[in-house]
Amino acid sequence: MSQGQQKNLFGFPFTFWAANTIELLERAAYYAVASFIVIYLTETLGMTPVKATFLNGTLLWGIIYFLPILSGTLADKYGFKKSLSLAFVLITLGYILMGNLQRFWPASSDYTLPVVAAILLIGIGGSFVKPCISGTVQKTSGLKTTLGFGIFYMTINIGSMCGRIVSYFVRTRVGLPSIFSIVATLFAVIGILVVLFIYREPKYQEGESQPTSRPKTLTQALTGMVTVLKDLKFVFFLIVIGFYWFIYVQIYNLIPLFLRFIDPTAPVELYTLVNPVMIVFFQLLITKVSKRWIPLQSMRIGIGITVVGMLLNILPFFLKVPLSSPLFSFLPAIPAAGFFMLLSLACMAIGEMMTSPRIYEYIGAISPKGQEGLYLGYANLPVALGTIVGAPLGGYFFKRFILQPHGAGEAVQAPTMWAIVAAMGVVSIVGLSFYDKLIRRNR
């Protein structure tokens, strides 16, 4: 057994822990900037909310969550180490470019072209990381696959917490562009070093059955895509779940814009820190509670909690509380709208913990025998669908229901805005119920 495969901690080989460290660094880099990308594009670079959310959601998230279908195939063919090395070089260049746009590009000009270039670098690089790391976890976990992926999921959220906290302290002292040029870039550079000097190409552990098939070619991957998309019931399920992710992606699109409207100095990364903190501390408890339900029921309940969380943002308007004034005297730094937003984000975290893991479980269960891997490769497609449509619509909602009424001297129409977003979750719940009856009738 090679050095890279020697047992280290909790019976996992060294490469397993190296892969999780890489995932932590990549997620720390991304979440250091995630909450402020649309703010940076609108406030610093002067883009409209619709354009900013399109670039952040439709383009960036669309690449990160859709391209792994193909990038994972290339990673299998050329090796994880080479793929991760390329990925982190692209990611680093993207963050450097994004954080120095005002230095590299003429002042008072249209920044669309360099922003798109930076997003393509970050998105394409990021699309290689997930399949490489999850593939490493799969290969090196042996008989402890459940624990291995549990550690992997925890690592993602620890990285998210680290990135947001470091980002806040650097941004408030150096400025908004620094979260790209300093924080995200530094995490990415450390990631390159770990890939080059610590990470080893993973091997299946001794005693495991080795795969009998060769890595798929791009042609085979495209053929597999046709196979999956011909399964209309499965496609319907993906679309229905996409409505849930429509709500979730507003954490990084509509919600930052709204928080900065209420409070121009709002520390958005600290608000959204609620999500990973809740997951790190309560995932095991939520899993224990929800495991008594079948996956579809758990998903419906989780989405319902998310809908309730989104509707909480309407309460300040019914209570007739000034949005920018503190709700409690002992919380002077948190305006009323911000307080309910924290509750909303906490509900969304609970909904995510009840919904997201069960999606993977359910897809694995309904996949045709022998095609589980093929179908699970599309588990992130609803995220891509939800964000491609949901991100720019979130920007449009902000413009239509907040900016336009405010600019005309009228009251903002935030209750209508939040009700429309919550309605997407209701559509998802109804769709899942219909899907459940359809499957039961044909089971």
N, C-alpha and C positions, 0 to 999 in steps of 0.2 A: 504494500500500500504506500502511495507516495506521501510526501510530507504534507501536501495540501489536503490529504484525505485523513490525516491522523485525528483521532478523537480529541476533543478539547473540553467543552463544557456541556453538561447535561447529555452527554453521549452523542453530540453533534460534531461533525468534522470541522476543521478550521475554516474551510471554504464557505461553509454555511454561515458562520459568523462574519466573515469578510463580506459576503453578499448582503447581509442585513445591514452592515455598517455602510455599504455603498448606497443602499436604499434610503437609509436615514439621512445621509448627506444630500442625496438628490432631492428628497422631499423637503429637507430643511431649506435648500436653495430655492425651491419653487414656492413654498409657503411663506418664505420671507418677503416675497413680492406679490403673492396671489391676491391679498386683500386690497392692494393699492395699484394694481395695473390699470384699472379703469379710471382711478383718480389721477394717476400719472398722465394718462393719455388725454384726459379732459382738462384738468387744472394746469398742468405744466406744458403740455404740447398743444393745447387748444382745440382738441377734437370734440365733435358732438357726442352726446351719450350713446346714440344709436351706433355710430361708427366705432366708438371705443369698445362697446360691448360685443359688437360683431367681431372685431379683431381679437379680443380676449377670449370670447366664448366660441363662436362659430369657427374661427380659424385655428386658434391655439388648442383649445380643448378638443375640437374636432379632429385635429391631427393626432394629438396624444392618445385619444381613445379609439380612433378608427384605424389608424395606420398600423398598430401592432398586429393586425391580421396578416399583414405582409411582412413587416419588419421582424416579427417573430420567426417567420420562415427563413429569412436571410440570416438571422442569428443562429438558427439551428445548422445552417449550411456552413457558415464561416467561423463559427465558434463564439462563445459568449464573451471571452476575454477581448478579442478583437472588436467585437460589436460594442462592448461597454467602453473601450478606449475611444472609439470613434464617437460614441454618443456623448461622452463627457467633454470631448474637444468641441463638438458642435454646441453643446449647452453653454460652455464657458464663453465661447465667442459671442453667442446670442446675448448673454447677460452683459458682457462688456459693451457690446454695441448699444443695447437698450439703455444702459445707464449713462452713456456718453453722447447721446444723439445731439445735444445742444452744442457739443464741442466739435463733433465731426461734420455736422450739417449746418448750412447757413442759417443765421437767426431769422425768425419771423417767416419761415418757409413752411411748406407742406411736408410733414414728417411721415406721411403714409408709407412711402417706399422703404425707408430704412426700418420703420417699425415692422412692416411685413417681413423684411429680410431677417430681423432679429427673431420674430415669432417663428418663422420657418426653421431657423437654426435650433431654437429651444424645443419646438414641437417635434421635429424629426429626431433630434437627439433623445428626447424624453420617450418617444415611442419605442425605442430599442431597450430602454432600461427595464421597464416592467416585465416583458417576456423573458429577458435574460435573468433577472433576479428571481422571479417566480419559478422559472425553469431550474435554477440552481437549488432553490429550496426544495422543489419536488425531487430532484436527483439525490440530494444529500440528506434528506430527512429519514430515509429508510422506512421503518415501521412506525415512525413517530410523525407521520405527515400532518395529522391534525394539530399536534403541538407545534410543529415547524411552521405551519401557516399562521397559527395563532401568534407566534413570536414575530413573524413577518408583518402581520396586521398591526401589532402593537408598535413595532419599529416605525412604521409609516406615521403613526400619530405622535410618537415621541419626536420624530424629525419635524413634524408640523409644529409642535409646541416650541422646539428650540429655534426654528426659523423665525417664527412670529415674535418671540421675546427678544432675540438679538436684533431683529429688524426694527422694533420699536425704539430701542435705546440708540441705535445708530441713526435712524431717521430723524429723531427729535434733536439730535446734536449736529448732524452733518447735512441733512437735507434729504428730500424725497429720492432724487436720482441715486443716492448712495446705497439704497437697498438693492439696486441692481449691480452697480459697479463695484461695490465693496462686499456686502453681505452675501448675496447669491453667488457672486464670482468666487469668493473665498471658499464657500462650501463646495462649489463645483471643482475648484482646483485641488482641494483635499481629496475629493472623490477620484480625480484622475490619478493621484499618487497611490491611493489604496488599490485601484484597479491594476496599475502598472507593477507595484512592488509587493503587494500582499495577496491579492486575489489570484486563484488558480482555476484553470478550467475544471469544472466539476465532473466527477465520475460517479457512477452508481456504486453504492456501497456493496461490499462483499456479501454474498448470500442472496442479493436481489436478482430477480430475473431481468436479463438484459433485453432491450428492445430489439425486435427482429426486423423492423423496417428501417429504411434509410430516411434521413430528413427529407421533408417534402420540398419539391421545387416550387417556384412561383406559379408555374402552370397548374400544378396540383392544388396549390392554395386557392387559385382563382376558381378551379373546378369545384373545390369544397365549398366556396362561397355560393356558387350556383346551387349546389345540393342543399345547403341550409336555407337559402332564400326561396326554394321551391316548396319548403314545408310551411304552408300558409298559416297553420295554427301557431307555429313557433314564431313566425314573423309578427303575427297579431299580438302575441305575448310580449315581444320586444317593444312594439310600439306602445302598448298599454303601460309598460314600465317606464318608457320614455317620458310619459306625462308626469310621473313622479320626479324624475330627474330634472324636469323643467322647473320645478319648485326649488330643488336643491341648488342648482347652479346660480340662483339669484343671490346666494351668499357672497359670490365674487363678482356680481354684476349690478343688480338693482340695489341690494342692501348697502354696499359701500357708497353709492351715489346718494341714497336717501339719508344715510347717517351724516354725510358731509353737508347735505342741505340743511339738516337740523342744527348741526354744530360744525362749522368750517374747520375746526381743529380736532375733530373726533379721532381718537386712536383706533381706527378700524381694525387693525390687526389684533388689538386686545379684546375687542368685541367678539371677533370670530375665533379667538382662542378658546371660547366656550366649547366649540365643537370637539377639538382633539382632547381637551381636558376631560370632558364628559365621557368620551370613548375609552380613554386610558383607565379611568377610575371605575366606570360602571359597565363596561362591556361584558364581563363575566356574569354580573348580576342580571343584566338584561337577557343574556343568553340563557341563563338558568330559568328565568321566568317564561321566556317565549318558546323554549323547546317543547313545552307541553302542547303547543299548537302545531298543526301541519303548516308547511311553508306558505301556502297561499293565504291562510288565515293570518299568520304572523305578518305577512306583507301588507295585507289590508289594514290591520290594526296599526302597524307602523306608519303607513301613509296617512291614516286618519289622525294620528297624533301630530304628524307634520302639518296637516291642514289646520288643525286647532292652533298650532303654534303660529302659523302665518296669520290667522284671524285675530290673534292677540294684538297685533299691531293696529287694529281698528279701535281698541278700547280707549286710548287717550282721547279720541274724537267723541266717543259717547260720554266719557267722563268730563268732557269740556275742559281738559287740562292743557295749558300752553305746552306745545311740543318741546320747546327749547328750555323750559323752566324745570328745575329739579322737582321730582315727585315727592321725595323725602328729604328732610333737612339734614339727616345724617349721611346722605349721598349727594352732596352738592355738585360733584363733578359729573353726575350722570343725569341728563335731561329725561323728562318723562318718556319721550319717544324712545330714547336709548334704553331705559329700564325695561320697557315692554319688548324691545328688540332682543335684549339678553334672554328674556323668558322664551321668546320665539326661537332663538338659536338653540337654546337648551332642548326645547321640544323637537326641533329638527334633528338634533344629535340622537335623541332617543329613537325617533323614527328611523334614522339611518341604521342604528344598531339592530333594530328589529327587522329591517327590510333588506339591506344590502347583503349580509351573509346568506340569508335564505334564498336570494335570487340565484346565487351560485349553486346552492344545494339543490334547488328545484330543477335548474337546467340540467344538472348532472343526472337527476332522477328520471326526467322525461326524455332524455336523449336516447336515440336508438342504440341498441347494444352494439358495442364496437365503435361507436361514433361519439363517445362522450367527450373526448378531447377536441374534436372538431366543433361540436356545439358549444362547449365551454369557451372556445376561442372567441365567441360572439357575445359573451356575458357582459362586456363593456360597451357593446353597441348601443344599448339604450341611453347610456351616458352621453355618447356622441350625438344621438338623435335629440335628446333633451336639450343639450347645450347649443347645438347648431341652430335650433329654432328658438330656444328659450332665452339665450343671452341677448341677441339683438331685440327681441320683443320686450325684455326687461328694460333695455335702454329706451325703447319707444314708449313704454308705459311711463317711465320717469319723465320723459319729455312731455307726453300728452297730459298726464294727470298732476304733475308737480310743477315743472318749469313754465309751461304755457299759462296755467291759471295764475301762478305767482307773478309772472311777467305782466299779466293784464290787471294786476291788483285784486284778483279774486282769491277766494279760499282754495287751498289745494284740495285735490280730490283723492287723497291717499286711501280712504276707506274703499272706494271703488277699485283702486289699483290692487290693494291687497286681496280683495274679494275675488278678483279675476284670477290672480295667481293661485289662490287657494282652490278655486274651481278646477284647476288642472289636476289637483290631487283627487278631487271628487270623481272626475272623469276616469282617472286611473283605477280607483276603487270599484266603480261600476263596471269598468272593462274587465277587471280581474274576476269579479263575480260572474259576469257573463261567460268569461273564458272557463271558469271552474265548472259551470253547469254544462258547457259544451263538451269539456273533456270527460266529465262524469257520464254524460249521456253516451259517449262513444267508447268508454273504457271497457 
